[in-house]
Amino acid sequence: MVEPQYGDVICVNHGIYNHFGIFVDKNHVIHYSGKDEDFLLRKMVIRETCIENFLGDSDKYYVYKFSEDKSHSVERMRAKGLKRDLANSAQALYLLYQIKNKVKFKIYSPEETVKRARSKIGERKFFLPGNNCEHFAIWCKTGVRQSYQVNLVLKAVFVKMDVEIDL
């Protein structure tokens, strides 16, 4: 297993999802915490906790590494077989998804990453599809709010619906 360094994004698998945080040291992680107290996730708050709190029932975690440059091309897609109002909603949602994936980002230093994470301690703005632990950790490291897990679900929904959208 790769040893995490100060300011790394780390991830632990909790079965159906991965939980993300910012590694401070072998005893501390900054992450959205609180799911044990509230299964409905209404009381999630960014905290600096012990590694055991972050890991939950797991005994291993992963270190995420980022390339210096990230961009994806936007494919042309067209909404077909949908009523106009649904097509427009689908188009808006998928357009936002595509734009987020086209963003180029910088990689913050470990010191700046932890400083950004600590600046959010106490925040209670958890929103599963738009501001979850992955969004938080990726933002701390890159300045971009991104969740590959949410993107994967969005992509699966649009593939399943056979939605094509003109951009």
Secondary structure as UniProt FT lines:
FT   TURN            6..7
FT   STRAND          9..13
FT   STRAND          18..25
FT   TURN            26..27
FT   STRAND          28..33
FT   TURN            35..37
FT   TURN            39..40
FT   TURN            42..43
FT   STRAND          45..50
FT   HELIX           51..55
FT   TURN            56..57
FT   STRAND          62..64
FT   HELIX           84..102
FT   HELIX           110..119
FT   TURN            120..122
FT   TURN            128..130
FT   HELIX           133..142
FT   HELIX           148..161
//
